[in-house]
């Protein structure tokens, strides 16, 4: 029996646990009841999962769905863009307005049109005469056909009278619509002479009829190539004059009509404008100018015209903001030009975005911040960035926009960095390839970089301590997540962020260990790719070809030494600098011993000498200090006079490091992008063989000849 019991226990231990576990799972699936009293199923499941966590049960794994980084910028964004027809907005002109119908060009065109239409009319009259003759013949032959025509004529007259009576109340609308149709169908040839007359009347006499004609001509110019309504512009000179004059003077004309000064552009000004007694009568003119200008932004591709248009839009923003639906269209077009254009047009576009966000209320600020941030992140969704300077400009622009309202921007920063933290947590827990790849991407890096610059710009004036520590924790995690040599550029960026936050906040952040880890990396060997240069600021993950290159080690050394010098320069006047530099000096001496390249040894040796000199400098001053270490105020003011004069030995050394870094960036690397470098790598990897003469290698020549003799011998 004892033996049988032992076998039973083994069987139960092997099989019974899995059976019980399966029963518990099945019971958990079917124990939930239907919701009562209108309760929500999702709420009940959430409570059960939360309770299961505290009961020690094996809860389901976390959702592996990677959230988008721009999700934090979609809450307050409104895309209520009015989709009104762009063909609207033609203004009825005053017939008394002078029009140069006497010009030779117009006379020639009118004569041609009259000749064509007269020929068509003659043909129609001849056809009608032939049909009338046929009807007369039928009347004579068949009297019944004549009676049918008379009855049909009386019936048509009765129907026409009934329609006129039923439409008597709407006769005014039909008349107005007919006048508009006539005005639209009546295309006029607009010459430069007409434009000069109208512009003179607008400037000298403030003629409203001439200004209406100019706005219609401006609308035609903005829609040129898409549709032609109202006018026909006879030459390119007239086209350019209309665009330049209207964009330059429409704002002054409108401000003169509404009696608004050019310096008065605020939200209150827009409210006063809409309450103005002349607003109802002039609203159609303002809307025509605004709509035509927005259409111009979507159609014109010339950067100079667009830059000039942006400058004039910035001056006329109060008239755009008066139409909320059109402001959305303006921001959509402006943000696109800001993100995709050259530096001049991009700067002009950003000035418009900044003024809209700063002058016209918090709602517009939320929209501008959401659109620009999403545009920056969408531009970063590429594997390689070729124009680093443009991306830095976009980042600085968003940071400047955030500084307009630090409180709202800090809320967005917390939300955005929380998304980054979720992705990082998912990558560390699940080790999923998608999440890890998301962290080592330009979208993730630019998002963190944007908020680091924002914190650095405002932490001295605002309470951003919680956001500061949250960002430092996230950056430290990213820096330690990728220890391999291929991710050294990403680690260098993390060190740069930590140095930036430390310098702006005055808080010590230990980065020396991260830098020294990079300096301890040793190249295994050198191949034929050793002369290929690259910039660590343009890549995040290096190809394997770079790891065997001498330029890779040189660049990593130079960049790491620059970051370590920046770290020491922040604290080179602090009373605790000798203690801070003790362990880094020990590790630098070890790096000096294991480094074999003489050029790199010189860099490390100079760094050690400069740090030791600064340690001696601070140590001597500290020995003569009359206060104790417990006196924090005196310790904080230690060497403040020397700091203002920049008398520290390490300060001069750090300046030389920065100068050499600038020279290296401008001359040595020649601003090559990663695709160009990959092409050069492929070209360098191809074997290049030169034809070898026989006299250059006599030994090989003799060996070949001996083989031939052997083959030829019997």
Secondary structure in CASP SS format (residue, H / E / C, confidence):
PFRMAT SS
TARGET T0000
AUTHOR 0000-0000-0000
METHOD secondary structure of the structure
MODEL  1
X C 1.00
X H 1.00
X H 1.00
X H 1.00
X H 1.00
X H 1.00
X H 1.00
X H 1.00
X H 1.00
X H 1.00
X H 1.00
X H 1.00
X H 1.00
X H 1.00
X H 1.00
X H 1.00
X H 1.00
X H 1.00
X H 1.00
X H 1.00
X H 1.00
X H 1.00
X H 1.00
X H 1.00
X H 1.00
X H 1.00
X H 1.00
X H 1.00
X H 1.00
X H 1.00
X C 1.00
X C 1.00
X C 1.00
X C 1.00
X C 1.00
X C 1.00
X C 1.00
X C 1.00
X C 1.00
X C 1.00
X H 1.00
X H 1.00
X H 1.00
X H 1.00
X H 1.00
X H 1.00
X H 1.00
X H 1.00
X H 1.00
X H 1.00
X H 1.00
X H 1.00
X H 1.00
X H 1.00
X C 1.00
X C 1.00
X C 1.00
X C 1.00
X C 1.00
X C 1.00
X C 1.00
X C 1.00
X C 1.00
X C 1.00
X C 1.00
X C 1.00
X C 1.00
X C 1.00
X H 1.00
X H 1.00
X H 1.00
X H 1.00
X H 1.00
X C 1.00
X C 1.00
X C 1.00
X C 1.00
X C 1.00
X C 1.00
X C 1.00
X C 1.00
X C 1.00
X C 1.00
X C 1.00
X C 1.00
X C 1.00
X C 1.00
X C 1.00
X C 1.00
X C 1.00
X C 1.00
X C 1.00
X C 1.00
X C 1.00
X C 1.00
X C 1.00
X C 1.00
X C 1.00
X C 1.00
X C 1.00
X C 1.00
X C 1.00
X C 1.00
X H 1.00
X H 1.00
X H 1.00
X H 1.00
X H 1.00
X H 1.00
X H 1.00
X H 1.00
X H 1.00
X H 1.00
X H 1.00
X H 1.00
X H 1.00
X H 1.00
X H 1.00
X H 1.00
X H 1.00
X H 1.00
X H 1.00
X H 1.00
X H 1.00
X H 1.00
X H 1.00
X H 1.00
X H 1.00
X H 1.00
X H 1.00
X H 1.00
X H 1.00
X H 1.00
X H 1.00
X H 1.00
X H 1.00
X H 1.00
X H 1.00
X H 1.00
X H 1.00
X H 1.00
X C 1.00
X H 1.00
X H 1.00
X H 1.00
X H 1.00
X H 1.00
X H 1.00
X H 1.00
X H 1.00
X H 1.00
X H 1.00
X H 1.00
X H 1.00
X H 1.00
X H 1.00
X H 1.00
X H 1.00
X H 1.00
X H 1.00
X H 1.00
X H 1.00
X H 1.00
X H 1.00
X H 1.00
X H 1.00
X C 1.00
X C 1.00
X C 1.00
X C 1.00
X H 1.00
X H 1.00
X H 1.00
X H 1.00
X H 1.00
X H 1.00
X H 1.00
X H 1.00
X H 1.00
X H 1.00
X H 1.00
X H 1.00
X H 1.00
X H 1.00
X H 1.00
X C 1.00
X C 1.00
X E 1.00
X E 1.00
X E 1.00
X C 1.00
X H 1.00
X H 1.00
X H 1.00
X H 1.00
X H 1.00
X H 1.00
X H 1.00
X H 1.00
X H 1.00
X H 1.00
X H 1.00
X H 1.00
X H 1.00
X H 1.00
X C 1.00
X C 1.00
X H 1.00
X H 1.00
X H 1.00
X H 1.00
X H 1.00
X H 1.00
X H 1.00
X H 1.00
X H 1.00
X H 1.00
X H 1.00
X H 1.00
X H 1.00
X H 1.00
X H 1.00
X C 1.00
X C 1.00
X C 1.00
X C 1.00
X C 1.00
X C 1.00
X C 1.00
X C 1.00
X E 1.00
X E 1.00
X E 1.00
X C 1.00
X C 1.00
X H 1.00
X H 1.00
X H 1.00
X H 1.00
X H 1.00
X H 1.00
X H 1.00
X H 1.00
X H 1.00
X H 1.00
X H 1.00
X H 1.00
X H 1.00
X H 1.00
X H 1.00
X H 1.00
X H 1.00
X H 1.00
X H 1.00
X H 1.00
X H 1.00
X H 1.00
X H 1.00
X C 1.00
X C 1.00
X C 1.00
X C 1.00
X C 1.00
X C 1.00
X C 1.00
X C 1.00
X H 1.00
X H 1.00
X H 1.00
X H 1.00
X H 1.00
X H 1.00
X H 1.00
X H 1.00
X H 1.00
X C 1.00
X C 1.00
X C 1.00
X H 1.00
X H 1.00
X H 1.00
X H 1.00
X H 1.00
X H 1.00
X H 1.00
X H 1.00
X H 1.00
X H 1.00
X H 1.00
X H 1.00
X H 1.00
X H 1.00
X H 1.00
X H 1.00
X H 1.00
X H 1.00
X H 1.00
X H 1.00
X H 1.00
X C 1.00
X C 1.00
X C 1.00
X H 1.00
X H 1.00
X H 1.00
X H 1.00
X H 1.00
X H 1.00
X H 1.00
X H 1.00
X H 1.00
X H 1.00
X H 1.00
X H 1.00
X H 1.00
X C 1.00
X H 1.00
X H 1.00
X H 1.00
X H 1.00
X H 1.00
X C 1.00
X C 1.00
X H 1.00
X H 1.00
X H 1.00
X H 1.00
X H 1.00
X H 1.00
X H 1.00
X H 1.00
X H 1.00
X H 1.00
X H 1.00
X H 1.00
X H 1.00
X H 1.00
X H 1.00
X H 1.00
X H 1.00
X C 1.00
X C 1.00
X H 1.00
X H 1.00
X H 1.00
X H 1.00
X H 1.00
X H 1.00
X H 1.00
X H 1.00
X H 1.00
X H 1.00
X H 1.00
X H 1.00
X H 1.00
X H 1.00
X H 1.00
X H 1.00
X H 1.00
X C 1.00
X C 1.00
X H 1.00
X H 1.00
X H 1.00
X H 1.00
X H 1.00
X H 1.00
X H 1.00
X H 1.00
X H 1.00
X H 1.00
X H 1.00
X H 1.00
X H 1.00
X H 1.00
X H 1.00
X H 1.00
X H 1.00
X H 1.00
X C 1.00
X C 1.00
X C 1.00
X C 1.00
X C 1.00
X C 1.00
X C 1.00
X C 1.00
X H 1.00
X H 1.00
X H 1.00
X H 1.00
X H 1.00
X H 1.00
X H 1.00
X H 1.00
X H 1.00
X H 1.00
X H 1.00
X H 1.00
X H 1.00
X H 1.00
X H 1.00
X C 1.00
X C 1.00
X C 1.00
X H 1.00
X H 1.00
X H 1.00
X H 1.00
X H 1.00
X H 1.00
X H 1.00
X H 1.00
X H 1.00
X H 1.00
X H 1.00
X H 1.00
X H 1.00
X H 1.00
X H 1.00
X H 1.00
X H 1.00
X H 1.00
X H 1.00
X H 1.00
X H 1.00
X H 1.00
X H 1.00
X H 1.00
X H 1.00
X C 1.00
X C 1.00
X H 1.00
X H 1.00
X H 1.00
X H 1.00
X H 1.00
X H 1.00
X H 1.00
X C 1.00
X C 1.00
X H 1.00
X H 1.00
X H 1.00
X H 1.00
X H 1.00
X H 1.00
X H 1.00
X H 1.00
X H 1.00
X H 1.00
X H 1.00
X H 1.00
X H 1.00
X H 1.00
X H 1.00
X H 1.00
X H 1.00
X C 1.00
X C 1.00
X C 1.00
X C 1.00
X C 1.00
X C 1.00
X H 1.00
X H 1.00
X H 1.00
X H 1.00
X H 1.00
X H 1.00
X H 1.00
X H 1.00
X H 1.00
X H 1.00
X H 1.00
X H 1.00
X H 1.00
X H 1.00
X H 1.00
X H 1.00
X H 1.00
X C 1.00
X C 1.00
X C 1.00
X H 1.00
X H 1.00
X H 1.00
X H 1.00
X H 1.00
X H 1.00
X H 1.00
X H 1.00
X H 1.00
X H 1.00
X H 1.00
X H 1.00
X H 1.00
X H 1.00
X H 1.00
X H 1.00
X H 1.00
X H 1.00
X H 1.00
X H 1.00
X H 1.00
X C 1.00
X C 1.00
X C 1.00
X C 1.00
X C 1.00
X C 1.00
X H 1.00
X H 1.00
X H 1.00
X H 1.00
X H 1.00
X H 1.00
X H 1.00
X H 1.00
X C 1.00
X C 1.00
X C 1.00
X C 1.00
X C 1.00
X C 1.00
X C 1.00
X C 1.00
X C 1.00
X C 1.00
X C 1.00
X C 1.00
X C 1.00
X C 1.00
X C 1.00
X C 1.00
X H 1.00
X H 1.00
X H 1.00
X C 1.00
X C 1.00
X C 1.00
X C 1.00
X C 1.00
X H 1.00
X H 1.00
X H 1.00
X H 1.00
X H 1.00
X C 1.00
X H 1.00
X H 1.00
X H 1.00
X H 1.00
X H 1.00
X H 1.00
X H 1.00
X H 1.00
X H 1.00
X H 1.00
X H 1.00
X H 1.00
X H 1.00
X H 1.00
X H 1.00
X H 1.00
X H 1.00
X H 1.00
X H 1.00
X H 1.00
X H 1.00
X H 1.00
X C 1.00
X C 1.00
X C 1.00
X C 1.00
X C 1.00
X H 1.00
X H 1.00
X H 1.00
X H 1.00
X H 1.00
X H 1.00
X H 1.00
X H 1.00
X H 1.00
X H 1.00
X H 1.00
X H 1.00
X H 1.00
X H 1.00
X H 1.00
X H 1.00
X H 1.00
X H 1.00
X C 1.00
X C 1.00
X C 1.00
X H 1.00
X H 1.00
X H 1.00
X H 1.00
X H 1.00
X H 1.00
X H 1.00
X H 1.00
X H 1.00
X H 1.00
X H 1.00
X H 1.00
X H 1.00
X H 1.00
X H 1.00
X H 1.00
X H 1.00
X H 1.00
X H 1.00
X H 1.00
X H 1.00
X H 1.00
X H 1.00
X H 1.00
X H 1.00
X H 1.00
X C 1.00
X C 1.00
X C 1.00
X C 1.00
X C 1.00
X C 1.00
X C 1.00
X C 1.00
X H 1.00
X H 1.00
X H 1.00
X H 1.00
X H 1.00
X C 1.00
X C 1.00
X C 1.00
X H 1.00
X H 1.00
X H 1.00
X H 1.00
X H 1.00
X H 1.00
X C 1.00
X C 1.00
X C 1.00
X H 1.00
X H 1.00
X H 1.00
X H 1.00
X H 1.00
X H 1.00
X H 1.00
X H 1.00
X H 1.00
X H 1.00
X H 1.00
X H 1.00
X H 1.00
X H 1.00
X H 1.00
X H 1.00
X H 1.00
X H 1.00
X H 1.00
X H 1.00
X C 1.00
X C 1.00
X C 1.00
X C 1.00
X C 1.00
X H 1.00
X H 1.00
X H 1.00
X H 1.00
X H 1.00
X H 1.00
X H 1.00
X H 1.00
X H 1.00
X H 1.00
X H 1.00
X H 1.00
X C 1.00
X C 1.00
X C 1.00
X C 1.00
X C 1.00
X C 1.00
X C 1.00
X C 1.00
X C 1.00
X C 1.00
X C 1.00
X C 1.00
X H 1.00
X H 1.00
X H 1.00
X H 1.00
X H 1.00
X H 1.00
X H 1.00
X H 1.00
X H 1.00
X H 1.00
X H 1.00
X H 1.00
X H 1.00
X H 1.00
X H 1.00
X C 1.00
X C 1.00
END
